[in-house]
Amino acid sequence: MKSALRAWRIGRVLLRYRLDDLLDGTPVERWLKLARPFVPRASREIAAMSRGARLRLALQELGHPVAVILQYYGLYFVGAIPFVGRRRRTLLLGAALTLGAGSATVL
């Protein structure tokens, strides 16, 4: 029962923020169409926002710490930039050295 309520809450948020088109062509689409008359639509100002902004608001309403997650992805991206274009052998060697150095510092 708890998972059904969670699914209903997620579907309601998807409909409210006009994100239901993300699930077009999936089995969930039919259930969202059935629920659409029972869920109030977003205001005009929310509807005018980009899909990314509406997705951020929807995730925040569901209780996900979007700001924290995006900061970590940004740090990972900046950390990966020096390795773009490297050969696979060089990357594997660097990963092995990093793993060995990390293990040695823990001990």
GROMACS elastic network, one bead per residue, 0.5 to 0.9 nm:
[ bonds ]
;  ai    aj funct       b0    kb
    1     4     6  0.51349   500
    1     5     6  0.63865   500
    1     6     6  0.87174   500
    2     5     6  0.52387   500
    2     6     6  0.62777   500
    2     7     6  0.87028   500
    3     7     6  0.60972   500
    3     8     6  0.85760   500
    4     7     6  0.50569   500
    4     8     6  0.61790   500
    4     9     6  0.86335   500
    5     8     6  0.50354   500
    5     9     6  0.61771   500
    5    10     6  0.86676   500
    6     9     6  0.50689   500
    6    10     6  0.62290   500
    6    11     6  0.85903   500
    7    10     6  0.51383   500
    7    11     6  0.60977   500
    7    12     6  0.85173   500
    8    11     6  0.50906   500
    8    12     6  0.60381   500
    8    13     6  0.86368   500
    8    35     6  0.89646   500
    9    12     6  0.50742   500
    9    13     6  0.62569   500
    9    14     6  0.86462   500
    9    62     6  0.81243   500
   10    13     6  0.51782   500
   10    14     6  0.61776   500
   10    15     6  0.86781   500
   10    58     6  0.87798   500
   10    62     6  0.73165   500
   11    14     6  0.50285   500
   11    15     6  0.62121   500
   11    16     6  0.85486   500
   11    20     6  0.79256   500
   11    28     6  0.88622   500
   11    31     6  0.85829   500
   11    32     6  0.65160   500
   11    35     6  0.81804   500
   12    15     6  0.52034   500
   12    16     6  0.60582   500
   12    17     6  0.86878   500
   12    32     6  0.82002   500
   12    35     6  0.78010   500
   12    36     6  0.82027   500
   12    38     6  0.87861   500
   12    39     6  0.62367   500
   12    40     6  0.86777   500
   13    17     6  0.61632   500
   13    18     6  0.83772   500
   13    19     6  0.82231   500
   13    39     6  0.86792   500
   13    58     6  0.60834   500
   13    59     6  0.86443   500
   13    61     6  0.77264   500
   13    62     6  0.77695   500
   14    17     6  0.54974   500
   14    18     6  0.60203   500
   14    20     6  0.53200   500
   14    21     6  0.88303   500
   14    22     6  0.88290   500
   14    32     6  0.86405   500
   14    55     6  0.85368   500
   14    58     6  0.70481   500
   15    19     6  0.60483   500
   15    20     6  0.54944   500
   15    21     6  0.89784   500
   15    32     6  0.73646   500
   15    35     6  0.84656   500
   15    36     6  0.67099   500
   15    39     6  0.69106   500
   15    40     6  0.81193   500
   15    41     6  0.69375   500
   15    42     6  0.83262   500
   16    19     6  0.77028   500
   16    20     6  0.87017   500
   16    36     6  0.88728   500
   16    39     6  0.66235   500
   16    40     6  0.61735   500
   16    42     6  0.51440   500
   16    43     6  0.88812   500
   16    58     6  0.84423   500
   17    20     6  0.80997   500
   17    41     6  0.71123   500
   17    42     6  0.56120   500
   17    43     6  0.88511   500
   17    46     6  0.72139   500
   17    47     6  0.71848   500
   17    51     6  0.88597   500
   17    54     6  0.59037   500
   17    55     6  0.74922   500
   17    57     6  0.79736   500
   17    58     6  0.65619   500
   18    21     6  0.72947   500
   18    41     6  0.75243   500
   18    42     6  0.72264   500
   18    47     6  0.72376   500
   18    51     6  0.84849   500
   18    54     6  0.78340   500
   19    22     6  0.58247   500
   19    23     6  0.80886   500
   19    51     6  0.74990   500
   19    54     6  0.76358   500
   19    55     6  0.72546   500
   19    58     6  0.87010   500
   20    23     6  0.57019   500
   20    24     6  0.71602   500
   20    29     6  0.75034   500
   20    32     6  0.71921   500
   20    33     6  0.88407   500
   21    24     6  0.51864   500
   21    25     6  0.89526   500
   21    29     6  0.82854   500
   22    25     6  0.89009   500
   23    26     6  0.56706   500
   23    27     6  0.83055   500
   23    28     6  0.67504   500
   23    29     6  0.58452   500
   23    32     6  0.89565   500
   24    27     6  0.84578   500
   24    28     6  0.80772   500
   24    29     6  0.56268   500
   24    30     6  0.89254   500
   25    28     6  0.82613   500
   25    29     6  0.65935   500
   26    29     6  0.55420   500
   26    30     6  0.80347   500
   27    30     6  0.61787   500
   27    31     6  0.76371   500
   28    31     6  0.53341   500
   28    32     6  0.63245   500
   28    33     6  0.87893   500
   29    32     6  0.51375   500
   29    33     6  0.62704   500
   29    34     6  0.87578   500
   30    33     6  0.51851   500
   30    34     6  0.63954   500
   30    35     6  0.88140   500
   31    34     6  0.50699   500
   31    35     6  0.62506   500
   31    36     6  0.86399   500
   32    35     6  0.50435   500
   32    36     6  0.60005   500
   33    36     6  0.51965   500
   33    37     6  0.80621   500
   34    37     6  0.71879   500
   34    38     6  0.84704   500
   35    38     6  0.55780   500
   35    39     6  0.67387   500
   36    39     6  0.55234   500
   36    40     6  0.81025   500
   36    41     6  0.86363   500
   37    40     6  0.77146   500
   41    47     6  0.87493   500
   42    45     6  0.79985   500
   42    46     6  0.59001   500
   42    47     6  0.60693   500
   43    46     6  0.53644   500
   43    47     6  0.61554   500
   43    48     6  0.86723   500
   44    48     6  0.60757   500
   44    49     6  0.88252   500
   45    48     6  0.51525   500
   45    49     6  0.66868   500
   46    49     6  0.52996   500
   46    50     6  0.85596   500
   46    53     6  0.86003   500
   46    54     6  0.68904   500
   47    50     6  0.80155   500
   47    51     6  0.89199   500
   47    54     6  0.79378   500
   49    52     6  0.80854   500
   49    53     6  0.60918   500
   49    54     6  0.63602   500
   50    53     6  0.53133   500
   50    54     6  0.63356   500
   50    55     6  0.86028   500
   51    54     6  0.51111   500
   51    55     6  0.60181   500
   51    56     6  0.85957   500
   52    56     6  0.61801   500
   52    57     6  0.87164   500
   53    56     6  0.50776   500
   53    57     6  0.63431   500
   53    58     6  0.86589   500
   54    57     6  0.51189   500
   54    58     6  0.61325   500
   54    59     6  0.86301   500
   55    58     6  0.50244   500
   55    59     6  0.61373   500
   55    60     6  0.85250   500
   56    59     6  0.52145   500
   56    60     6  0.61613   500
   56    61     6  0.86471   500
   56    66     6  0.67837   500
   56    67     6  0.88359   500
   57    60     6  0.50592   500
   57    61     6  0.61673   500
   57    62     6  0.86680   500
   58    61     6  0.51035   500
   58    62     6  0.63241   500
   58    63     6  0.87748   500
   58    64     6  0.89816   500
   59    62     6  0.50334   500
   59    63     6  0.63350   500
   59    64     6  0.54175   500
   59    65     6  0.78092   500
   59    66     6  0.68965   500
   60    63     6  0.50163   500
   60    64     6  0.53138   500
   60    65     6  0.66119   500
   60    66     6  0.66859   500
   61    64     6  0.75711   500
   63    66     6  0.87462   500
   64    67     6  0.87968   500
   64    69     6  0.88005   500
   65    68     6  0.56216   500
   65    69     6  0.64783   500
   65    70     6  0.88905   500
   66    69     6  0.51254   500
   66    70     6  0.61056   500
   66    71     6  0.86335   500
   67    70     6  0.53125   500
   67    71     6  0.63471   500
   67    72     6  0.89195   500
   68    71     6  0.52705   500
   68    72     6  0.65363   500
   68    73     6  0.89117   500
   69    72     6  0.53016   500
   69    73     6  0.64029   500
   69    74     6  0.87279   500
   70    73     6  0.50852   500
   70    74     6  0.61491   500
   70    75     6  0.86983   500
   71    74     6  0.50427   500
   71    75     6  0.63197   500
   71    76     6  0.87050   500
   72    75     6  0.50780   500
   72    76     6  0.61851   500
   72    77     6  0.85703   500
   73    76     6  0.50134   500
   73    77     6  0.60832   500
   73    78     6  0.86275   500
   74    77     6  0.50877   500
   74    78     6  0.62385   500
   74    79     6  0.85555   500
   75    78     6  0.51600   500
   75    79     6  0.60671   500
   75    80     6  0.85703   500
   76    79     6  0.50388   500
   76    80     6  0.61178   500
   76    81     6  0.88044   500
   77    80     6  0.51019   500
   77    81     6  0.63511   500
   78    81     6  0.54365   500
   78    82     6  0.81241   500
   79    82     6  0.69859   500
   79    83     6  0.82867   500
   80    83     6  0.54963   500
   80    84     6  0.68030   500
   81    84     6  0.54889   500
   82    85     6  0.83761   500
   82    86     6  0.85000   500
   83    86     6  0.56016   500
   83    87     6  0.88710   500
   83    91     6  0.74011   500
   84    87     6  0.89043   500
   86    89     6  0.83304   500
   86    90     6  0.64904   500
   86    91     6  0.66493   500
   87    90     6  0.53727   500
   87    91     6  0.64130   500
   87    92     6  0.88113   500
   88    91     6  0.51154   500
   88    92     6  0.61632   500
   88    93     6  0.85926   500
   89    92     6  0.51780   500
   89    93     6  0.61388   500
   89    94     6  0.85790   500
   90    93     6  0.51719   500
   90    94     6  0.61485   500
   90    95     6  0.86003   500
   91    94     6  0.50952   500
   91    95     6  0.61057   500
   91    96     6  0.86120   500
   92    95     6  0.50503   500
   92    96     6  0.61535   500
   92    97     6  0.86192   500
   93    96     6  0.51486   500
   93    97     6  0.62148   500
   93    98     6  0.85909   500
   94    97     6  0.51270   500
   94    98     6  0.60748   500
   94    99     6  0.85188   500
   95    98     6  0.50688   500
   95    99     6  0.60582   500
   95   100     6  0.85454   500
   96    99     6  0.50730   500
   96   100     6  0.61260   500
   96   101     6  0.85723   500
   97   100     6  0.50602   500
   97   101     6  0.60445   500
   97   102     6  0.84288   500
   98   101     6  0.51036   500
   98   102     6  0.59470   500
   98   103     6  0.84454   500
   99   102     6  0.51183   500
   99   103     6  0.60898   500
   99   104     6  0.85709   500
  100   103     6  0.51438   500
  100   104     6  0.61390   500
  100   105     6  0.87255   500
  101   104     6  0.50788   500
  101   105     6  0.62733   500
  101   106     6  0.87748   500
  102   105     6  0.53010   500
  102   106     6  0.64380   500
  102   107     6  0.89142   500
  103   106     6  0.52898   500
  103   107     6  0.64824   500
  104   107     6  0.53069   500
